[in-house]
Amino acid sequence: MKSNISGREKKWNVRNFPFDDGTLTPIVQEKAVEIANRLYEEGMSEGKALYERAVKEAKEWFLEMEG
């Protein structure tokens, strides 16, 4: 696992991330995991706020990508 300057390692993948929304496409799930790991590595505490923010940002990213 990759670690960064904070010493925190990547924690999630698409199999172990606690998705509440079962309707997310695989690409949005992957982006949410990427965002969650970044937020966690930057020092955000694990929990509902982190999960919700990661999913929200992934959905926004997807909508922007779609144009």
MODAUR-V92950 format. One line per field, one symbol per residue. ss: DSSP state (~ for helix, > for strand, _ for the rest). psi: psi as a letter, one per 30 degrees, with the letter a starting at -180 (. if undefined). burial: 1 if it has 16 or more other C-alpha atoms within 10 Angstrom, else 0. Layout:
ss=???
psi=???
burial=???
This chain:
ss=__>_____>________________~~~~~~~~~~~~~~~~______~~~~~~~~~~~~~~~~~~~_
psi=kklafffklkelaffgkikfjggkleeeeeeeeeeeeeeeefgkkkaeeeeeeeeeeeeeeeeeef.
burial=0000000101100000001000000001111111111111100000000111011011100000000
